[in-house]
Amino acid sequence: MNKCALYIPRPGGASKMIQNGYVDALRHLGWKVYVGDPKTKLGCIKLIEEYGVRLIMTHSRYGMRQLPIDVINTNQVVVFVDALPLNDGDLGIDGPYEMAHKNEPNIVNAIESVVVHTRIEPHLWANYMSLWGENGIDILHTPAAGNMMRALPPSCATLTDVAMVANFAHRQGIMKHLIEPLFQRLTLLGHSYQAFGDEIWAMAGLAHNGPLAIDDKQNRLAHVYATARVCPNVHTEQQVGLQAGVNERSFMIPLCGGLQVSDNPLVSKYLGEHCVVASSVTDFMNKVVGLVEDKSPRFEKIRAGVEYVSRNHTYFNRLVDLFQAAGLQEQATSTANEGQRKAVRHCWEIDARLSAEERGVPYESKVIGTA
C-alpha cells in the first residue's frame, strides 16, 4: 500500500487537536499526509491519480460530497469516515449543525473499502446513530486519544499550582457555576494558577493568558500540564449528561505528566485509577484544592498515568483499530509495534525529567539523551 494519505479537516478546536493526533502519528509512521479540503471531486481526483493518495480520512458533513467514488474504488483507496449523528428525529449531541447529511449512507455504501467510526459512546447509537445501522453500516467506536508526538514537556519542574486550557464560549454555564468560583477560591487561598482560553475568562473577571497555540511544534500544551500540581478538566454538558464521550484532554493531561481532576464519570472507564473524578461542583472544587495542598510524593502516580495512557490511549492505538477494521493487517501490526516503541521512549523521557525533579537537579536533555 502506498503510504500517502489525505486528511480533510473539519472546523473547531477539538477537531483540530484530533486532526493533529492522527496526522502526527501517520507522519511518524512514514506516511506522506496532505491536509486540506480539495473542495471539489476534481481536486480529490488529482490527489489520488497524480499524487498517489491511497488513504482518505474525512468527516460527516464536511468532507463527503467531494469524494469521487469511481476513482476511489478503481485505485483501491481506503476511506475512514468520522461519523456524526444521523437519525429520524434529528437528535444531535453537539448542536443542530453537528448532524450528518441524509445521503451520507448512500455515499458510504458505494465505497468498496470504508470504515465508519465515531467518538460517540455506543450506548447512544440506537437513538443518535440509528440511520447508519438501518442502512447496513457498521460503526467502529474510536474515542479521543492522546497525541504522543506533542506530549513531551521540556521539564516537569512545578511552576504553578493549577493549570487549565479551555474555551467557554459554548459552555458559559460551566464557567459561571464551576470555573469562576473555583479560581476565585484558589486566589483567596493564595494558590497560583495559569489559565489559557477565550475571552470568557476575562468576562468572568479571571486572569488568563489568552489562547494557547495548539498547532505548534514546541509542545507548549505539554509544558503547561507537566508543570502544574493539578490540571482541572471539564467537558460539555452533553458529554457529561448523556455520557456521550470524553475529550482529548482526558488523555493528554496524564500523557504529558499532569495530574487531572475531571467532571466526567465516563473518564473512569478509560483511565481508572489514573484520574480523579468529581461527583459534583463542590466535590470538584474540594478535590482540586485538596490535590494542590497535598504535599505527599506524586511522582509514582505521574509515572503510572504516563505509562498507562502511552500504551493504551494514543492515536497509534486508534489507527491500529482503524487499520484492522479495514482489513489492513500489515499496517495494523507495524503501527502497533511502532506505537509501543514510541510509548517506551516516551515513558523513558518523562521518567528522566521526573527523576531530575526527585533529585532536585535541573533536567539536561542533551546530557541524558546521549546515554
C-alpha positions as CSV (number, residue, x, y, z in Angstrom):
1,M,0.0,0.0,0.0
2,N,1.3,3.4,-1.0
3,K,1.7,5.3,2.3
4,C,0.2,8.6,1.1
5,A,-2.9,10.0,2.8
6,L,-5.3,12.9,2.6
7,Y,-6.8,14.3,5.8
8,I,-9.8,16.5,5.2
9,P,-10.2,18.8,8.2
10,R,-13.3,20.0,9.9
11,P,-13.7,23.3,11.9
12,G,-13.4,23.6,15.7
13,G,-10.6,23.5,18.3
14,A,-11.3,19.9,19.4
15,S,-11.4,18.7,15.8
16,K,-8.0,20.4,15.2
17,M,-6.4,18.6,18.2
18,I,-7.8,15.2,16.9
19,Q,-6.5,16.1,13.4
20,N,-3.1,16.8,14.8
21,G,-3.1,13.5,16.6
22,Y,-3.9,11.3,13.6
23,V,-1.7,13.3,11.2
24,D,1.3,13.4,13.6
25,A,1.1,9.6,14.1
26,L,0.8,8.8,10.4
27,R,3.8,11.0,9.6
28,H,5.8,9.4,12.3
29,L,4.9,6.0,10.7
30,G,6.4,7.2,7.4
31,W,3.2,8.4,5.7
32,K,3.1,11.4,3.5
33,V,0.0,13.3,4.6
34,Y,-1.8,16.1,2.8
35,V,-4.0,18.2,5.0
36,G,-6.7,20.3,3.3
37,D,-10.1,20.3,1.7
38,P,-9.9,19.6,-2.0
39,K,-13.3,21.4,-2.4
40,T,-14.3,19.5,-5.5
41,K,-14.2,16.0,-6.8
42,L,-11.7,17.1,-9.4
43,G,-9.4,18.3,-6.7
44,C,-9.7,14.9,-4.9
45,I,-9.2,13.0,-8.2
46,K,-5.9,14.9,-8.8
47,L,-4.6,13.9,-5.3
48,I,-5.5,10.3,-6.0
49,E,-4.3,9.9,-9.6
50,E,-1.3,12.3,-9.6
51,Y,-0.1,12.2,-6.0
52,G,-0.9,8.6,-5.2
53,V,-3.2,9.1,-2.2
54,R,-4.4,5.7,-1.0
55,L,-6.0,6.6,2.3
56,I,-8.5,9.4,2.9
57,M,-9.6,10.4,6.4
58,T,-12.7,12.6,6.3
59,H,-15.8,13.6,8.3
60,S,-19.6,13.6,8.1
61,R,-21.0,16.9,6.7
62,Y,-17.5,18.5,6.0
63,G,-15.8,16.1,3.6
64,M,-18.1,13.6,1.9
65,R,-19.6,15.3,-1.1
66,Q,-16.2,15.8,-2.8
67,L,-15.3,12.1,-2.7
68,P,-15.0,10.7,-6.3
69,I,-16.5,7.2,-5.7
70,D,-15.5,5.6,-9.0
71,V,-11.9,6.9,-8.8
72,I,-11.6,5.8,-5.2
73,N,-12.8,2.3,-6.0
74,T,-10.6,2.0,-9.2
75,N,-7.5,3.0,-7.2
76,Q,-8.4,0.9,-4.2
77,V,-8.3,3.9,-1.9
78,V,-9.3,3.2,1.7
79,V,-11.6,5.8,3.3
80,F,-12.1,6.4,7.1
81,V,-15.2,8.4,7.9
82,D,-15.7,10.1,11.3
83,A,-19.5,10.0,11.5
84,L,-21.9,12.4,13.1
85,P,-25.4,11.6,14.5
86,L,-27.9,10.5,11.9
87,N,-31.5,9.7,12.9
88,D,-35.1,10.3,12.0
89,G,-35.7,12.6,15.0
90,D,-32.8,15.0,14.1
91,L,-31.3,14.4,17.5
92,G,-27.9,15.9,17.9
93,I,-25.3,16.0,20.7
94,D,-23.1,19.0,19.9
95,G,-25.7,21.2,18.2
96,P,-28.1,21.4,15.3
97,Y,-25.4,21.7,12.7
98,E,-23.4,18.7,14.0
99,M,-25.5,16.2,12.1
100,A,-24.6,14.0,9.1
101,H,-26.3,14.7,5.8
102,K,-29.1,12.2,4.9
103,N,-27.4,11.0,1.8
104,E,-24.1,10.0,3.5
105,P,-25.1,6.3,4.0
106,N,-25.5,6.1,0.2
107,I,-22.0,7.5,-0.3
108,V,-20.5,5.1,2.2
109,N,-22.2,2.1,0.8
110,A,-20.9,2.9,-2.7
111,I,-17.2,2.9,-1.5
112,E,-15.6,-0.6,-1.6
113,S,-13.2,-0.1,1.3
114,V,-14.5,2.2,4.0
115,V,-14.6,2.3,7.8
116,V,-17.2,4.4,9.6
117,H,-16.2,5.4,13.1
118,T,-17.2,7.8,15.9
119,R,-16.2,9.1,19.3
120,I,-19.8,8.9,20.5
121,E,-20.3,6.2,23.1
122,P,-22.1,3.0,21.8
123,H,-25.0,3.2,24.3
124,L,-26.3,6.3,22.4
125,W,-26.1,4.7,18.9
126,A,-29.7,3.3,19.0
127,N,-31.1,6.8,19.3
128,Y,-28.5,9.1,17.7
129,M,-26.8,6.9,15.0
130,S,-29.8,4.8,14.1
131,L,-29.9,5.6,10.3
132,W,-26.4,4.4,9.9
133,G,-27.3,1.0,11.2
134,E,-30.6,0.9,9.2
135,N,-28.5,1.4,6.0
136,G,-26.4,-1.7,6.9
137,I,-23.4,0.3,8.0
138,D,-21.3,-1.0,10.9
139,I,-19.7,1.6,13.2
140,L,-16.4,1.4,14.9
141,H,-16.0,3.2,18.3
142,T,-12.8,5.3,18.3
143,P,-12.6,7.5,21.4
144,A,-10.4,10.6,21.6
145,A,-6.8,9.9,22.5
146,G,-3.5,11.5,23.5
147,N,-1.1,12.8,20.9
148,M,2.2,11.3,22.0
149,M,4.1,13.3,19.3
150,R,3.3,16.5,21.2
151,A,3.2,15.3,24.8
152,L,6.8,15.7,25.8
153,P,7.4,18.7,28.1
154,P,10.8,20.5,28.3
155,S,10.8,19.6,32.1
156,C,8.5,18.6,34.9
157,A,9.5,21.3,37.3
158,T,6.5,22.6,39.2
159,L,5.8,26.2,38.2
160,T,2.2,26.7,39.3
161,D,-0.4,25.1,41.5
162,V,-3.2,24.8,38.9
163,A,-3.2,25.0,35.1
164,M,-6.2,24.9,32.8
165,V,-6.5,25.2,29.0
166,A,-10.1,25.6,27.9
167,N,-12.6,27.7,26.0
168,F,-16.0,28.5,27.4
169,A,-17.9,30.4,24.7
170,H,-20.0,27.3,24.1
171,R,-20.4,26.4,27.8
172,Q,-20.7,29.6,29.8
173,G,-22.9,27.9,32.4
174,I,-19.9,25.8,33.4
175,M,-17.8,28.9,33.7
176,K,-20.3,30.6,35.9
177,H,-21.2,27.8,38.2
178,L,-17.9,25.9,38.4
179,I,-14.8,27.5,37.0
180,E,-15.3,31.1,38.2
181,P,-15.9,30.1,41.9
182,L,-13.1,27.5,41.7
183,F,-10.5,30.0,40.6
184,Q,-11.8,32.7,42.9
185,R,-11.3,30.2,45.8
186,L,-7.8,29.4,44.6
187,T,-6.9,33.1,44.6
188,L,-8.4,33.6,48.1
189,L,-6.3,30.7,49.4
190,G,-3.2,32.1,47.9
191,H,-2.7,29.4,45.3
192,S,-1.2,30.2,41.9
193,Y,-2.7,29.3,38.5
194,Q,-2.3,29.6,34.8
195,A,-5.3,29.8,32.5
196,F,-5.4,29.7,28.7
197,G,-8.5,30.2,26.6
198,D,-11.0,32.6,25.1
199,E,-12.4,35.9,26.3
200,I,-14.9,34.3,28.6
201,W,-12.2,34.0,31.2
202,A,-11.8,37.8,31.2
203,M,-15.5,38.4,31.3
204,A,-15.7,36.3,34.4
205,G,-13.1,38.6,36.0
206,L,-10.4,35.9,36.0
207,A,-6.8,36.5,34.9
208,H,-5.8,34.4,31.9
209,N,-3.1,34.3,29.2
210,G,-5.3,34.2,26.1
211,P,-5.5,31.2,23.7
212,L,-2.7,28.6,23.7
213,A,-1.5,27.7,20.3
214,I,-2.2,24.0,19.7
215,D,-0.7,23.9,16.2
216,D,2.9,24.5,17.2
217,K,6.0,22.2,17.5
218,Q,7.2,23.5,20.9
219,N,4.9,21.2,23.0
220,R,3.5,24.2,24.9
221,L,0.5,22.3,26.0
222,A,2.7,19.5,27.4
223,H,4.7,22.1,29.3
224,V,1.6,23.7,30.8
225,Y,0.2,20.3,32.0
226,A,3.5,18.9,33.3
227,T,4.5,22.0,35.3
228,A,1.3,22.3,37.4
229,R,0.4,20.4,40.5
230,V,-3.2,19.9,39.3
231,C,-5.0,20.2,35.9
232,P,-8.8,20.6,36.1
233,N,-10.6,19.2,33.1
234,V,-14.3,19.9,32.3
235,H,-16.5,18.6,29.5
236,T,-19.6,19.9,27.7
237,E,-22.9,19.4,29.4
238,Q,-23.9,16.9,26.8
239,Q,-20.7,14.9,27.3
240,V,-21.4,14.6,31.0
241,G,-25.2,14.5,31.0
242,L,-25.5,11.9,28.2
243,Q,-22.2,10.3,28.9
244,A,-21.6,10.9,25.2
245,G,-17.8,10.8,25.3
246,V,-14.6,12.1,26.8
247,N,-12.5,14.9,25.5
248,E,-8.9,14.6,24.3
249,R,-7.5,16.5,27.3
250,S,-8.6,13.5,29.4
251,F,-5.7,11.6,27.8
252,M,-3.3,14.5,27.1
253,I,-3.0,15.6,30.7
254,P,-1.7,12.3,32.1
255,L,0.3,11.6,28.9
256,C,2.2,14.9,29.5
257,G,2.9,14.1,33.1
258,G,0.0,16.0,34.7
259,L,-2.5,15.1,37.4
260,Q,-6.1,15.5,36.4
261,V,-9.4,16.2,38.2
262,S,-12.3,15.6,35.8
263,D,-16.0,16.3,35.9
264,N,-17.0,13.4,33.7
265,P,-17.6,10.0,35.4
266,L,-17.0,8.3,32.0
267,V,-13.3,9.1,32.3
268,S,-13.1,6.3,34.8
269,K,-14.0,3.8,32.1
270,Y,-10.8,4.7,30.2
271,L,-8.3,5.8,32.9
272,G,-9.5,4.0,36.1
273,E,-7.2,5.0,39.0
274,H,-5.2,7.3,36.8
275,C,-7.7,10.2,37.1
276,V,-9.6,11.8,40.0
277,V,-13.3,12.1,39.1
278,A,-15.6,14.6,40.9
279,S,-19.2,13.9,41.6
280,S,-20.5,17.5,42.0
281,V,-19.4,21.1,41.8
282,T,-18.5,21.2,45.4
283,D,-16.6,17.9,45.2
284,F,-14.7,19.2,42.1
285,M,-13.5,22.3,43.9
286,N,-12.6,20.3,47.0
287,K,-10.6,17.8,45.1
288,V,-8.7,20.4,43.1
289,V,-7.8,22.3,46.3
290,G,-7.0,19.1,48.1
291,L,-4.6,17.9,45.5
292,V,-2.9,21.4,45.4
293,E,-2.4,21.2,49.2
294,D,-1.4,17.6,49.3
295,K,2.4,17.7,49.6
296,S,2.9,13.9,49.6
297,P,5.1,12.4,46.8
298,R,3.3,12.3,43.5
299,F,6.0,11.1,41.1
300,E,4.9,7.4,41.0
301,K,1.3,8.4,40.3
302,I,2.5,10.5,37.4
303,R,4.7,7.7,36.0
304,A,1.8,5.2,36.2
305,G,-0.5,7.6,34.3
306,V,2.0,8.3,31.6
307,E,2.7,4.6,31.1
308,Y,-1.0,3.6,31.0
309,V,-2.0,6.2,28.5
310,S,1.0,5.9,26.3
311,R,0.4,2.1,25.9
312,N,-3.4,2.2,25.6
313,H,-4.8,5.5,24.5
314,T,-2.8,7.3,21.8
315,Y,-3.6,7.9,18.2
316,F,-1.3,5.0,17.4
317,N,-3.8,2.7,19.2
318,R,-6.7,4.3,17.4
319,L,-5.0,3.8,14.0
320,V,-4.4,0.2,14.8
321,D,-8.2,-0.3,15.3
322,L,-9.0,1.6,12.1
323,F,-6.4,-0.4,10.0
324,Q,-7.7,-3.7,11.5
325,A,-11.3,-2.8,10.7
326,A,-10.2,-2.0,7.1
327,G,-8.5,-5.4,6.8
328,L,-5.1,-3.8,6.6
329,Q,-3.4,-6.2,8.9
330,E,0.2,-5.4,7.8
331,Q,-0.4,-1.7,8.5
332,A,-2.1,-2.5,11.9
333,T,0.8,-4.7,13.0
334,S,3.5,-2.2,12.0
335,T,1.6,0.6,13.7
336,A,1.1,-1.3,16.9
337,N,4.8,-2.2,17.0
338,E,6.0,1.4,16.4
339,G,3.4,2.7,18.8
340,Q,4.7,0.6,21.6
341,R,8.3,1.5,20.8
342,K,7.3,5.2,20.9
343,A,5.5,4.6,24.2
344,V,8.6,3.0,25.8
345,R,10.7,6.0,24.6
346,H,8.1,8.5,25.9
347,C,7.9,6.9,29.3
348,W,11.7,6.9,29.5
349,E,11.9,10.6,28.6
350,I,9.2,11.6,31.2
351,D,10.9,9.4,33.8
352,A,14.2,11.2,33.2
353,R,12.5,14.5,33.8
354,L,10.8,13.3,36.9
355,S,14.0,11.8,38.3
356,A,15.7,15.1,37.9
357,E,12.9,16.7,40.0
358,E,13.2,14.0,42.6
359,R,16.9,14.6,43.0
360,G,16.4,18.4,42.9
361,V,18.7,18.9,39.9
362,P,17.9,20.6,36.6
363,Y,16.9,18.4,33.7
364,E,19.6,18.4,31.0
365,S,18.1,16.9,27.9
366,K,21.3,16.8,25.9
367,V,23.3,15.0,28.6
368,I,20.6,12.4,29.3
369,G,19.8,12.0,25.6
370,T,23.3,10.8,24.9
371,A,23.2,8.0,27.3
